Amino acid sequence: VVDFLARQDCLVSAADVADGLRAAGLHPSLATIYRALDTLHHFGLVRRIDASEGIARYEPIDPSGAHHDHLLCEDCGQLLPFHDTDLELALATLAERLGCEVTVHEVLLRGRCSRCCAVASGAKIGEHQALTGTDAGSKTET
Amino acid sequence: MSISNRTEWAEHARLVLGQAGHKQGRARNAMIDLLAGQQCALTALEIEDRLRGEEQRIGRASIYRILELLGERGLINRLELGDGSARYELVDPGGEHHHHLVCDSCGRLVPFDDPDLERSIDRLSRRLGFRMHDHEVVLHGDCTTCQT
């Protein structure tokens, strides 16, 4: 589990860990994987995020302090990592204002990714064209 | 959230559930009143503890069922703050919200809101072409009491 997590750039679920280990010819049970993940979490070695779809995901905590936050697209289910200097600055100023020593922060944005926004607006144009009988090709080019 | 907003939330919650065909029940009413009176998020066990004063005991299964129902209807948010316990808090019908600092020393949950942070998140979301529905910010560290 440790070797698998060390190769990950972003969040993975226990099922993803199981798939990854299976590909490497290992077959630990999900219970064993959860136990290992819990232990790593307990010692502050992995971050655990529940994006509210009932699935906990884990990623390694970089000892250098480098980190990223996440966008969850509720349409395609993809978790996308991001890093934003402006947001980091706002969080540092906030911690100072609260008078708290912040060691870790987690920011999760939920919504629709740019790709799904494009697909949704494309679908809407398509639906509209089907209803009005306009030409699909010429309409999307305008 | 202000007291008037919390009262409004309780009325709104009853109306939404009533319109969805859910009959009013003692347990559900007690939970709506309890959640409406909270300043911040509670775990299911904390809810169970606080409902212990009720004449008839409200079982843990009922509590989870009602939390699920309120969540499905968008009346409460489920928060996972990294300590393995889900917490629940009401969603303000007016869109007002706060975020949380979890004190890793005493476990206390400190609510906060910050307009600069909200503006940063809006800018970021636009920059990424992301259509944001909601967001969560959780800070971990030491609260002011534990630092002294």
Interface residues (C-beta under 8 A of the other chain):
Chain A: R47 R48 I49 D50 S52 A56 L71 E74 F82 D84 D86 L87 L89 A90 L91 T93 L94 A95 R97 L98 G99 C100 E101 V102 T103 V104 H105 E106 V107 L108 L109 R110 G111 R112 C113 S114 C117
Chain B: N77 R78 E80 G82 G84 A86 L101 C103 D104 V110 F112 D114 D116 L117 R119 S120 I121 R123 L124 S125 R127 L128 G129 F130 R131 M132 H133 D134 H135 E136 V137 V138 L139 H140 G141 D142 C143 T144 Q147
